[in-house]
Amino acid sequence: MRIGVLGCAGRMGRAVMAEVLASPDCALAGGVEMAGHAALGQDLGVLAGGEYTGQAAFDDAAALIAAADVVIEFSGPAATVEHVALAAQAGTGHVIGTTGLSADEKQAIREAATRTAVLRAANMSLGVNLLLGLALQVARALPPDAFDAEIVEIHHKHKVDAPSGTALALGAAVAQGRGVELAAVAERGRDGLTGVRVPGAIGFAALRGGDAVGDHTVIFAGAGERLELTHRASDRRIYARGALRAARWLHGRPPGLYAMAEVLGLAPATG
């Protein structure tokens, strides 16, 4: 299977390329970066922290998408929307790990998925996807008038969106368990004299610093007891391995929008 990497010079792009190059059942179709990027022309193997491959980073996303069986992308929202439209046109599978997507951008991805197989996930790790299921079950079991829900996350200082996509996905899982819409109950910032906590709110706290790969904690705080569910990532290769597993699973699937829960067998494959 030929895998193309969009956003190949980013932290996750490099990690994905390293996993592809180390996998005997996969071939690296190429790596793309935006026009003018300093990585253009650099060898992909060297970018991935390995040996010279003779393949250079280039800026023609349409050509890479046409040459690949599946493309994997961790980049920016605007670029992702552009790329998923190209994938739909070419009939190429598209694994999307990009976060910070707006409602309109998510809708564009859904529309592209009517023409090709697309998998979008806020987080590609096995542990986080299990955490999502646990958060939903706990939220379903604990009454919101007795247990306050808070989500705390920390990432490296270079991350540009907050809260993280994973934190928002965890918030959505809690909201689903409580039978409410996250947008109606989310509290994404507190400062100054805020007053007492709004009953039923789902709070978020986003921390940024150093080289933290990503820690997420869902807190259910009641009177006299507190339940905390935590996932800590120490190596971003867990996300790259998950993305490659998703690409293998997605290859040959009919058009549709898929999720990591389906890849991991935690939910039936529906598209």
Secondary structure, DSSP 4 states (H G I P E B T S, - for coil): -EEEEESTTSHHHHHHHHHHHT-TT-EEEEEE--TT-TTTTSBHHHHTTS---S-B-BS-HHHHHHH-SEEEE-S-HHHHHHHHHHHHHHT-EEEE------HHHHHHHHHHTTTSEEEE-S---HHHHHHHHHHHHHHHHS-TTTEEEEEEEEE-TT--SSS-HHHHHHHHHHHHHHTS-HHHHEE----SS--SPPTT-EEEEEEE-TT--EEEEEEEEETTEEEEEEEEES-THHHHHHHHHHHHHHTTPPSEEE-HHHHTTSS----
